[in-house]
């Protein structure tokens, strides 16, 4: 059963590849997030298929997806939903917002004020929303895939640390290599329409029940005390780095453990190894540490700090 589920996830990668070229790392990261039940930040310049990636993955997994274009005038009720007066019934009824879905694409999340961004916090953490004193559960699974543009800062808002910390991973979508860009253009010349994924041959190869079974399997992947100690030592090293103002929180250590478990499962391992931890450290922690201003002025990045820490912290044998 476990091997069959892994094979299905491999087929998901194939289906996504029918529409998205050159973003294998981001595809893997999103599958890990679904297995670990976490949210994802997708960072990349416009035009690198962030939206297409999420739509195609949702279709391959037979999951519902909705998109919100975050703008400065977006209100919290536009995300969660609100009470609307029904004149015929003579009472207010709740009209669900787009957050009631399986994969919520929060496009350019940093273009809306913190008040609206905070409307997502309860949904992300508790998988529920509260409107007019009543709590309403969200569908299962539920993850937020939020996109951010790394070069346009005019008209954007800094995401609060509490909100960033609730994203399991931050995936960076780079510009495609030449061979991949050639493939993209060749597909376009052959008539590929990104708005018609069915015509591209994308089909559902996995459903919510199989995803739930895979999550149950992931929970059986063992973690030795040495590996747990290694994760803690890495986190403590981020807090002690002279270039870091705010290191990784205990929520961050739990996130790395969850992602490493999912990655181990996808690779057919029954236990988490230091290699799995190291592979997940950058995407899981790069958005959780804050650098000191002097380090930023010197051009030091979070990825550079994390790589240096992994070279310094002793790896359990």
N, C-alpha and C positions, 0 to 999 in steps of 0.2 A: 504493500500500500504506500509506504513512504517513498520507495523508488518511483512508483507511478506518479506521485505528486510532484516529485522533482522533475520528472520528464515533462509534466504539464507546464511547469514554470519555464523549462527550456523552450517549449513551444510558444509561450507568451513572448519570449524574446524574438523568436522568428516572426511572429505576427506583427510586433511593433516595428521590426526591421522592414516590413513591406511599405511603411510610410515614412519612417524616420531613419536617416542615414548618419552614421558617425557619432552617435551619442550613446554608445554601449554602456559607458560608465554610469550615466544618468539613469538608463533603463534599469540597470542592476540596483542602483541606489533606491529607486522607487519601489522595486520589488522587495528589497530589504525592509523599507519603511512599512510596507503593507504587512509583511510577516511579523514585524516587531510592534505594529500598531502605533507608529509614530508619524509625525508630520514632517514636511520637507520644504526647505527654501530652495528654489531654483534660481541661480544667479547667472545672468548672461546678457550680452548685448541683444538688441532687437533683431529678430530674424534667424535665430538659431534653433527654432522649432520647439520652444518651451511649451507653448499651448498645444501644438500638434502632438507632442510627446504624451501629455496627460490625456488628451482625448483618445489617442490610439490605445494607450494602456488600458483605459477604462473599457473600451470596446472589446479588447482581447480578453479581459477578465469578466465581461458581462456585468459590469457595475455601472450604476447611475452616476453621472457627473454633471455638475453645474458650474458656471463661470460667473464671477463677479469682477467687473472692471472697477477697481478702486480709484476714486476721484476725490478731490478736496471737499465736495459737497455731499458725499455719501453719508447717510445716517445709519446709526446702529440698527434701527428697525429694517433697513434695506437688506441687512445681512441675516438677522435672526427671524424676521417676520413681525407682524404686529396685529393688533385687534382692529377689525373693520366692522362697522355697523351694517347689519343686514336689515334693510327697511321692511322687507317682507316678513321676516321672523320677529322683527322688533327687538333684536338683541345683538350684542357684539359677538363676532366669531373670529377665531384665530386664523389668519392667513399665513401659512408657513413661508419663510424666506428661503433663499437658495442654499442656506447652510444645511437644510434637510436633504442630504444626498450622501453618496458613498465617498466620492472624491470631489472635494471643493477646490476649484482652481481660483485662487485669489490673485488676480492679475495686477501687478504693480502695487503690491500691498503697502509700500512705503509712500504712496501718493495720497493717502487719506490721513486725517488727523488721528492722534492717539485715542480719542474717545471712541471712534468707530473701530480702530484696530483692537481696542480692549473688548469690543463686543464678541470677538472671536475667542477670547481667553477662556471663558467658561466652556464653550463648545470644544475647544482643543483639549482642555484638561479633564473635564467631567463628562464629555460626550453628551451634553444636554444644554438646553437654553431655558432661561427663566424669563417669562413675559407676563406682566401684570400679576406677579406672585405665584404663577403656576409653572411648574417645571415640566418640560417636555423632552423625552429622550430622543437622541439622534439615531439614525440607522446604523447598523453594524454590518460591515466595517465602515469607519469614517476616518478619513485623513484629509488634512489641508495641504495642498501643494501651492505654495505662494511664490510668485515670481518677483524678481527685483532686477532693476537695471543698474549695473555697477558704475556707469559713467555719467549718468544724468542726475545731478543733485538739486537742480533748481526745481522748486515746487514739491520737494519730497520731505518726509518726516522721518526722524530717527526712530527705529522700532525700540520700544522699551526692553530693558534687559530681561524682565520677567517673561515677556512674550517670546523673545529670541530663545530663551532657555527651554521653552516648551516645544521647539522644533527639534525633532530627533536628529536631522541631518541638514547640512547646507551643501548642495551639489552645484558645482561650477560647470556650466556648459560653454565650452570653448568654441571658437570658430572652427569649422571642419577643415580637415587636411585636404590637399589638392585633389587626391583621388576620390574622396568623399564628395567634394563639391562638384566634381565632374559627374558623379553618379546622380547627384541631385538634379543637375541641369538636364541630364539625359532622360531622367524620369519625367521631368516637366515637358521636355520636347516630345515625349511619347504620349502625353495627354494626362499625366497624373494630376488629379484635383484634390488638394488637401482637405477640401470641404466634403468630399465624397469618399469616405474611407471604405465603404462597402465595395465600391467600384475598384478600389485598389486591392481587394481580396482579403481585407482584414476580417477575421471571424473570431468569435468568442471560443476560447479553448479552456477556460477555467471559470468557475462561478464562486459565489460567496460561500457556499457550503464547503467546497474544496479548499478555499482559502482558510476557512475556520479550522478544517482538519490539518492543514499545513501548519497553522499557528500552534495547534496542540502538539504536533510533532516537534516543532522548534523548542517548545518548553521542556522537552525531554533531553535536549542536548546538555551534556554534563559540563560543569565548570569546576576545575580543581582549585583548592585553596591557593596554590601558587599563582594561578592566573588571576584570581580575584585580588591577591596582594599586588600583582604587577599593575593592574588597572588603578588601584589606589595609589601606588607609588608614582605612576605617571601623572595622576591628577594633582597630587601634592607637589610634584615638581613644577607644574604650571603655576601654582600659587606662590612658589618661592623664586621664580624666575625674575631677575632684575628688570627685565623688559616688560613684564606683565603687571597691570594695575589690578585686574580682577581675574582670578584663575577659575578653573573648572569646579562647579558645585557638585554636591553629592547626587543631584539629579543628573548631572552630566556623566558621572561614573556609571549610574544605572543605565543611562542611554547607551553608553559604549558597550556595556555587557549585553544589552538586548540586541544591538546591531551585530556584534561579534557572534552571538548565538545564531542569528538568522543567516549570516554569511557562512558560518560553519555548516549549517544544515544544507544550504544551497550547494555547498561543495562536497556533500556526502560524508561529512565528518560526524562522529558521535560525540565529540567533545571539543571545547574551545581551546585553541592553542594561542601562544603569543603572536603568531603570524596573523591569525584572524583579528586579534586586538589591534595590531599595528596597521592592518589594511583599513580598518574602520576609524582609526583615531582622527585623521584629518577631516573627513566629512562630518563626523559627529561632534568634534570639538572646535573646529575653526571659527564658529560663530559664537562660541561661549566664553572666549577669553578676550579681555580688553587690554590693549597695549598702552603703555605709557606714552605721553605725547612725544617725548624725545626719541623713543624707538620708532614711532610712526614717521617722524621727520627724517630719520636715517633710512627710511624705506624698508624697515623690517616688517614682515607680514606674519600673521598668525600661523600660517603653514610652515614658515621658516622656523619659528619658535618650537612648534610641535615636532618637526623633524629633528631638531637639535636635542630636544628632551628625550626622544626615543633612542637616540644614539648614546645618551649619557646614562639613562636608567638601566640597571642590570636586568637582563632578560632571564627568567627562570628556565632552567634546563629541563 
